[in-house]
């Protein structure tokens, strides 16, 4: 462990010399006792494109009973028949461990996501690290990365599907990834399920943390045919945390306390 931490320190020092503007960000562990407006921005009044059958709405991102609820509701907003929820940090975070404990609803044509992203809106290349649960199959979660707008190395198969220990709509699951200069490692309930170490597939730009729940009428090959929602549903997030690379166990539920991998 001492050798691993020393190597991580050397790697970060080398990176700092090459790119002085790179910042990891400060550790946090948000248990959603309230919605911290200094940390979080809630999307409202637009969608991500014609493929999306809902409009982001502030009423679909609320804290209730100690959980963040990122919702989807059959309520008209703008030109779309549904409202959906998206929340993102105002700060971009660099190398480290990103983790969240969450539970989803179920439904074909819906996507529940925990991911990091930076892009043109922030004047940066499109970099991204994803967990996506396509709610037509709540027994699996997909992982992928984007580097300069390209998924993985640009070839089919950059994304992978992983079996969950239980259906995501039946109980909470902890999803985590550790992002380092030369690799990304994905964990499900503390178990390492994927390592990406191809340099073309490892992002280099600090990114914001996102949660979203949205639907599509058109992306049927990927998300399945959309099944209309008759009443509001939501993804529940118990907590989310970021621990910078080189720092260790900060709270009991962190994968950095439960495994010898981590940082």
N, C-alpha and C positions, 0 to 999 in steps of 0.2 A: 504493500500500500504506500509506503514511504517513497519507493522508486516511482510508482505511478504518479503520485502527487508532484514529485520533482520533475518528471517528464512533462506533466501538464503545465507547470510553472515556466519551464523553458520554452514550451510551445507558445504560451501566451506572451512571453517576453519577446520572442522572435516576431510574432504577429504585431505587437505594439510598435516595434521598430519599423516594420514594413507599412503599417497603416495606423498612424497615431490617433486617428479620429475614431477608431473602433472602441466601443464602450460596452461592457457586459451588462450593466444595470445592477441595481441593488436587490438583494434577496427580499422576498415577501412570501407570506402564507395567508391567504384571504379565505376566511371561513364564512363569509357572507352573512354576518350579523346585520349588516346594512350594505347598501350599494354605495361604495366610495367614489364620489364624483371626481375626486382628484386623481384617481387611478383609471376609472373606466369611462369610456364614451359609448353611448347607445346609438346605434344607427337608426335613422328615421327619415321616411319620405322618399326613398328610392329603392331600386332593386339592382341586382348585378347583371341584368340583361334580359333579353326576350325569353330565354329558357326558363326563367324563374316565374312561378305563377302567384307570387306574393310580393307585398311591399314591406320593407323593413319598417317597424313601428315601435315606438318607445313603450307602448303598453304591453309589448310582448317580451320585455326584459325586466323582470321584477324580482326583488328579494322577498321571500315569504317563508316564515318558520325556519330561518337559518339556512335556507337553500336559495341559490339563484335559479329562477325559472325562465328558461329561454323558450318562448312559446310559438305556436302556430294556431291561428284561429280563422274560421270561415266568416270573416267580417270584411266587407268592402273597404279598400283604401286606395284612392286614386283610381287607376284603370285596372287594378288587380282585384280578384274576387276574395283573396285571402290576405291576412296579415301574418308576418313572421318576425322572429327575433334575432338580433345580432348584437354582440357586445365585444368591444376590443379595448385593450389597454392604450392609454395615451402615450406610453413610453415604449420604445423598441428595446428588446433585450438580446444580448449576445450569447456567447457560449455558456452552457450550463445545463441544468436539469429542469425540465418543464413537466409538471404533473398535475392531474386533476382526478377527482372522484366524482363520477356522474352516473346517472340513470336516464334512459331514453324512453319515449313512447314507441309504438310500432305503427307501421303503415306504409304501404307501397307508394313509391314516388316521393318519399321524404328523405332528407339527408340531415343527420345530426353530426356536427363537427366540433372538434377541439383541435386547433391548429395555430401555427404562427405564420405571419405574412408581412411582407413589405413590398411596395410596388411604386408605380408611376405617381399615384396620389401623394406619395411622400418624397417624390423626386429621386427614387431609387430603382434599380433593376428589380424585377419580380423574383423574389426568393420566397420559399414556402416549405414548411414541414407539417405533415398532416396526419391526423387520425380522423377517419370518416366512417360513420356507421350508416349504411344504407338500410333504412328501416323496413324494407321489404324482407330483410333477413337479419333479425336482431341477434343472431348467434355468431356473427362475424363482424370484424372491423377491418377497414382498409388502411394501409399506410403508403405514403409516397412523399417525395420531395420535388420541389421545382427549383431550378437554378437558372437565373436570367430568363425566366418565362418558359423554360423547357422542363417537362416532367422527366425526372431521372436523367438518363443519357439520351433521351429522344426516341428510344425504342419501346415497342410494346412489351409490357411485362415489368415496367419500372414500378408500378403499383403492385402491392401484394395484399391478399386477403388472409386474415388470421382468425382461427376459431377462438371465441371467447369462452371462459370457464363456465359461464351461464348466460342466458339471454339478457341483453342489455335493458330490456323492459321489465325484467323480473327482479333485479337487484342492482345495487351500485357496483361499479367496476372502477378500478384505478388504472388510468392510462398515463404513461410517462414516456418521455424520451430524453436522452442525454445527447447534447449537440457539442461536438468538439471540433477543432480545426480540421481534423482528418477523418471524421466519421460521425454518423448518427446511429444511436442504438435505441430501439423501441422496446418498451416493457408493458406487459399486461398483468395486473395484480402481482407485480414484483418479479415476474418471469421474463427474461430476455427472449424476445421472439424474432427480432430482426436486427442485423447490423449492416449499415450502408457505409462502405469505405472506398468506393470509387470516387476520386476527386471530382469528376464531372457531376456527381449526384449530391455533393455536400455543399449546402448554401454557405455564403460568406458574409452576408449583410445582416446586422441586427434587425429583429422583427418584432412586431406587435403580437400579443396573444389574443386569440379570438375564440368565441363560442357562437355557434349559429345553428338554427333549425329552419330549413326552407324546403319548398316543394317545386316540382317541375311537371308540366304536362307533356313535354317533348323529349326529355332525356330517358326514354323508356328502356333502351337497351342497357343502360347503366343502372338506373334507379328503379326500374319497373314502372308499369302503368300507374298513373296517379289515382289513388282511391280517395274521393272527396271526404273531407273531415266534417263530421256533423256537429262537433262541439270542440271547444279549445283543448289543446293538448300541450305538453311542455317537456323539454329535457330539464332534468334537475341536476344542479351542480352543487355538491356538498362543500367542496373546497378546491382551490387551485393554488399552486405555488411555483416559484422560480428560485433556484439556488445557483449562484454563479459557479462556473468551473473553478475547482480548487477548494471550494468550501464543502464541508461535510454535513452530516446529519443535523438538521435544524428543528425537526418536529417528528413525533413518533411515527406518523403514518408515511413518512417519506421513504421512497425506495432506497435512499442513501443510508437509511438506518437498517434496512432489511436485507440488503445484498452486499456482496463484495465488489459489485461492478460499480455503477454510479461514477463519481468523479475520481 
